[in-house]
Amino acid sequence: MEVRSYRPADFAAIVALWQACGLHPSRSDTPLSLERKLERDPDLFLVAEEEGRIVASVIGSYDGRRGWVNRLAVAPELRGRAIGRALMETVERRLRERGCDKVNLLVEPDNRRVVEYYDRLGYRTDELVFMEKWLA
Ligand SMILES: CC(C)(COP(=O)(O)OP(=O)(O)OC[C@H]1O[C@@H](n2cnc3c(N)ncnc32)[C@H](O)[C@@H]1OP(=O)(O)O)[C@@H](O)C(=O)NCCC(=O)NCCS
């Protein structure tokens, strides 16, 4: 299995992976917006490829102050093989190398079972109100 940066040609496969993993596509998940993401943090937007198939993903970001993790997903039939852990450790290491000392992530209310997973990776829950505004 190879871990590498996302490429534009992966778009259909990564969206299919997210759907298979119950991560609802956002209206930001267009080929163009994922390509733009590559212009900023190509080494944090990772996929795992096995026999030519995209089997896992993670989108890391660094805003200069905090790190963020989104879209961690592992194909259902390959779970429990520490692929998720490996992707998280790679992103965390690369964030640390950039001077980032804290990583945040968000869990959808219908996906609370994954909180226990992140807890085992060292993440703690904080009671915050998430607010958002679409600009386009
Ligand atoms: C969450 C997810 C990425 C985990 O991927 P994975 O490759 O199966 O996880 P790992 O094999 O790295 O598991 C690491 C550890 O967590 C444990 N674990 C895995 N899934 C777990 C869960 N749902 N709850 C609690 N622990 C879990 C494993 O047993 C393992 O423990 P160990 O290191 O002590 O053996 C995967 O289940 C997934 O794609 N879920 C659907 C998408 C999703 O919800 N993503 C998160 C969006 S916020």
The ligand as an SDF file (V2000), in Angstrom:
LIG
                    3D

 48 50  0  0  0  0  0  0  0  0999 V2000
  -12.4830    5.8850   11.6900 C   0  0  0  0  0  0  0  0  0  0  0  0
  -11.7290    5.0960   10.6440 C   0  0  0  0  0  0  0  0  0  0  0  0
  -11.0160    6.0430    9.7070 C   0  0  0  0  0  0  0  0  0  0  0  0
  -10.7180    4.1750   11.3580 C   0  0  0  0  0  0  0  0  0  0  0  0
   -9.8720    3.5740   10.3740 O   0  0  0  0  0  0  0  0  0  0  0  0
   -9.0860    2.2020   10.6670 P   0  0  0  0  0  0  0  0  0  0  0  0
   -7.9960    2.1270    9.6610 O   0  0  0  0  0  0  0  0  0  0  0  0
  -10.0360    1.0780   10.7500 O   0  0  0  0  0  0  0  0  0  0  0  0
   -8.5070    2.4650   12.1270 O   0  0  0  0  0  0  0  0  0  0  0  0
   -7.1900    1.8290   12.7360 P   0  0  0  0  0  0  0  0  0  0  0  0
   -7.0260    0.4340   12.1950 O   0  0  0  0  0  0  0  0  0  0  0  0
   -6.0910    2.7830   12.5780 O   0  0  0  0  0  0  0  0  0  0  0  0
   -7.5670    1.7620   14.2730 O   0  0  0  0  0  0  0  0  0  0  0  0
   -6.7390    2.2450   15.2820 C   0  0  0  0  0  0  0  0  0  0  0  0
   -7.3000    1.8310   16.5940 C   0  0  0  0  0  0  0  0  0  0  0  0
   -8.6500    2.2810   16.8270 O   0  0  0  0  0  0  0  0  0  0  0  0
   -9.5180    1.1720   17.0330 C   0  0  0  0  0  0  0  0  0  0  0  0
  -10.7750    1.5090   16.3800 N   0  0  0  0  0  0  0  0  0  0  0  0
  -11.0410    1.4480   15.0760 C   0  0  0  0  0  0  0  0  0  0  0  0
  -12.3020    1.8860   14.8330 N   0  0  0  0  0  0  0  0  0  0  0  0
  -12.8070    2.2220   16.0590 C   0  0  0  0  0  0  0  0  0  0  0  0
  -14.0660    2.7270   16.4800 C   0  0  0  0  0  0  0  0  0  0  0  0
  -15.0630    2.9660   15.6070 N   0  0  0  0  0  0  0  0  0  0  0  0
  -14.2380    2.9740   17.8050 N   0  0  0  0  0  0  0  0  0  0  0  0
  -13.2390    2.7320   18.6690 C   0  0  0  0  0  0  0  0  0  0  0  0
  -12.0420    2.2530   18.3270 N   0  0  0  0  0  0  0  0  0  0  0  0
  -11.8270    1.9940   17.0300 C   0  0  0  0  0  0  0  0  0  0  0  0
   -8.8010   -0.0080   16.4360 C   0  0  0  0  0  0  0  0  0  0  0  0
   -9.2140   -1.1970   17.0940 O   0  0  0  0  0  0  0  0  0  0  0  0
   -7.3490    0.3360   16.7300 C   0  0  0  0  0  0  0  0  0  0  0  0
   -7.0110    0.0830   18.0560 O   0  0  0  0  0  0  0  0  0  0  0  0
   -5.5190   -0.4570   18.4580 P   0  0  0  0  0  0  0  0  0  0  0  0
   -4.5290    0.4810   17.8360 O   0  0  0  0  0  0  0  0  0  0  0  0
   -5.5160   -0.4370   19.9460 O   0  0  0  0  0  0  0  0  0  0  0  0
   -5.4570   -1.8140   17.8490 O   0  0  0  0  0  0  0  0  0  0  0  0
  -12.6770    4.1730    9.8290 C   0  0  0  0  0  0  0  0  0  0  0  0
  -13.4470    3.4020   10.7330 O   0  0  0  0  0  0  0  0  0  0  0  0
  -13.6300    4.9420    8.9090 C   0  0  0  0  0  0  0  0  0  0  0  0
  -13.3130    5.2100    7.7460 O   0  0  0  0  0  0  0  0  0  0  0  0
  -14.8340    5.2910    9.4130 N   0  0  0  0  0  0  0  0  0  0  0  0
  -15.8470    5.9670    8.5850 C   0  0  0  0  0  0  0  0  0  0  0  0
  -15.4680    7.3890    8.2340 C   0  0  0  0  0  0  0  0  0  0  0  0
  -15.3800    8.2710    9.4690 C   0  0  0  0  0  0  0  0  0  0  0  0
  -16.2410    8.2380   10.3300 O   0  0  0  0  0  0  0  0  0  0  0  0
  -14.3310    9.1130    9.5060 N   0  0  0  0  0  0  0  0  0  0  0  0
  -14.1350   10.0830   10.5450 C   0  0  0  0  0  0  0  0  0  0  0  0
  -14.7410   11.3840   10.1510 C   0  0  0  0  0  0  0  0  0  0  0  0
  -14.6650   12.5600   11.4820 S   0  0  0  0  0  0  0  0  0  0  0  0
  1  2  1  0
  2  3  1  0
  2  4  1  0
  2 36  1  0
  4  5  1  0
  5  6  1  0
  6  7  2  0
  6  8  1  0
  6  9  1  0
  9 10  1  0
 10 11  2  0
 10 12  1  0
 10 13  1  0
 13 14  1  0
 14 15  1  0
 15 16  1  0
 15 30  1  0
 16 17  1  0
 17 18  1  0
 17 28  1  0
 18 19  1  0
 18 27  1  0
 19 20  2  0
 20 21  1  0
 21 22  1  0
 21 27  2  0
 22 23  1  0
 22 24  2  0
 24 25  1  0
 25 26  2  0
 26 27  1  0
 28 29  1  0
 28 30  1  0
 30 31  1  0
 31 32  1  0
 32 33  2  0
 32 34  1  0
 32 35  1  0
 36 37  1  0
 36 38  1  0
 38 39  2  0
 38 40  1  0
 40 41  1  0
 41 42  1  0
 42 43  1  0
 43 44  2  0
 43 45  1  0
 45 46  1  0
 46 47  1  0
 47 48  1  0
M  END
$$$$
